[in-house]
Amino acid sequence: MRNIAGTQAAKVAFRGSIIRALPPRRSHSGVERFPSAVLRSRVWVPVAAACIVAVALLAWLRAGTDDDAIGSDEAVTVAPRIFTATVSALGAVKPQIGAEVRVGSRISGRVWRLRANIGDRVGKGQILAELETAELDAPRGRRRAELNLAEAKLAAFDTLAPEEEARAQADISRFSADATFAAQEWQRQQALLERLLAPRATADAAREQHMAAQAQLESARRTLEVVRTGNAERVKQAAADVERARAVLESAFVDRSFTVLRSPIPGIVASVATQEGETVAAGLNAPTFVTIVDLDRLQLNAYVDEVDIGKIAPGQSAVFTVDAFPAQDFKGRVAAIYPSATIQDNVVKYVVAVEIQGGYGGRLRPEMTANVRIQLEERKVLAVPARAIRREDGRNVVYVQRGEQALARAIRVGWRDGGWVEIVEGLAAGDRVLLNAGTAPEELAP
């Protein structure tokens, strides 16, 4: 651009010098004209001067251009630099475990009322849908009647058992008195028999009556034990019947409660799979009514190449962006590395779960695509700009400045950090390298 401008300026100066050098003459019409003879005789002086000026100007412009080209070979000093190595990967925003719930019905029935719509925000315990209850209300009444009957039997046993025991106790008292009287009569008849005042038959009869009385007393005592044991067993059985009837009634209430579907977590209704009036059949898998997603409990699943997975560890910091908000960085922390691999485009990758830190104000949504940078560690290394490195004969080469010369030197590179490349070997701190290379950092071999 400077050469073109200089040339045009020289031409203008040349034409002006010619016009000023020629003397005018007047024509018959009174208009001054330059005589051709004078023009031919005096034109060589200003022409020569203008040519000299133009040549000098062009030489100066070319010299300036050459100086700029030489000055473009800048040099930089090799010095230590803090590197923050990162692993880049693509990922997707996913709900955490337990943050996405599919709410379904555990019983069959017809949908009576559906109270959820896609996009609605629901709280924990909020009613989402209701099934018809007519088929469950009747069994519940029957179970309540069975419980009442069992409780009545238990109450009857509680009333009758003491009466039976009282009767058995009265029999024992009566037979005990009879046994005592019979024993005294037998002793009296035995004494009379010894003094020969009563016949032996009377004494034997008294002895038999005493033994019969003792047998009746023992029988009454055993009857009392049987009554007590039987009453205890019957009361226990009646109490068990009451508990069983109560459990069956509670089961009926539980089945009745299944007709009301509530949200187990707070969140947003992501999908609705049924409508009012539809009949659902519950089998091995409960039919899904509504899917709830808690947008406050999201994580990022980063798909890291198997080459880089060995560098990742829980606790490392991560930064990611999503296409919806490309100018905003979301921060996170590596929470876990899933052991199972996934294959994407014939490349083995591992899922790295990143816990999202800080509030994201509901801007993130499940399945958003994210660009992730996982920060590995900071290292102090020797580094040079990537544009100082050339690729020659299969080697990475830099040109080291030695006085007025530039000497090629082979190097081995390591980590990259933006536009800088780590020098593992081949250079020392203080070396001066020229910035006239043109190889991109990702094309360099280690």
HELIX and SHEET records of a PDB file:
HELIX    1   1 ARG A    2  ALA A   21  1                                  20    
HELIX    2   2 SER A   36  ARG A   42  1                                   7    
HELIX    3   3 TRP A   44  GLY A   71  1                                  28    
HELIX    4   4 ALA A  134  GLU A  194  1                                  61    
HELIX    5   5 ARG A  200  SER A  257  1                                  58    
HELIX    6   6 ILE A  309  LYS A  311  5                                   3    
HELIX    7   7 ALA A  386  ALA A  388  5                                   3    
HELIX    8   8 PRO A  441  GLU A  443  5                                   3    
SHEET    1   A 2 ARG A  25  ARG A  26  0                                        
SHEET    2   A 2 GLU A  32  ARG A  33 -1                                        
SHEET    1   B 2 ALA A  75  THR A  77  0                                        
SHEET    2   B 2 ARG A 432  LEU A 434 -1                                        
SHEET    1   C10 ARG A 390  GLU A 392  0                                        
SHEET    2   C10 ARG A 395  ARG A 402 -1                                        
SHEET    3   C10 GLN A 405  ASP A 417 -1                                        
SHEET    4   C10 TRP A 420  GLU A 425 -1                                        
SHEET    5   C10 THR A 369  PRO A 385 -1                                        
SHEET    6   C10 ALA A  79  PRO A  95 -1                                        
SHEET    7   C10 LEU A 298  ASP A 305 -1                                        
SHEET    8   C10 VAL A 347  ILE A 356 -1                                        
SHEET    9   C10 PHE A 325  GLN A 344 -1                                        
SHEET   10   C10 SER A 317  VAL A 322 -1                                        
SHEET    1   D 4 GLU A 100  GLY A 104  0                                        
SHEET    2   D 4 THR A 288  VAL A 293 -1                                        
SHEET    3   D 4 GLY A 267  VAL A 272 -1                                        
SHEET    4   D 4 ARG A 121  VAL A 122 -1                                        
SHEET    1   E 4 VAL A 260  ARG A 262  0                                        
SHEET    2   E 4 ILE A 127  LEU A 131 -1                                        
SHEET    3   E 4 GLY A 109  LEU A 114 -1                                        
SHEET    4   E 4 THR A 279  VAL A 280 -1                                        
END                                                                             
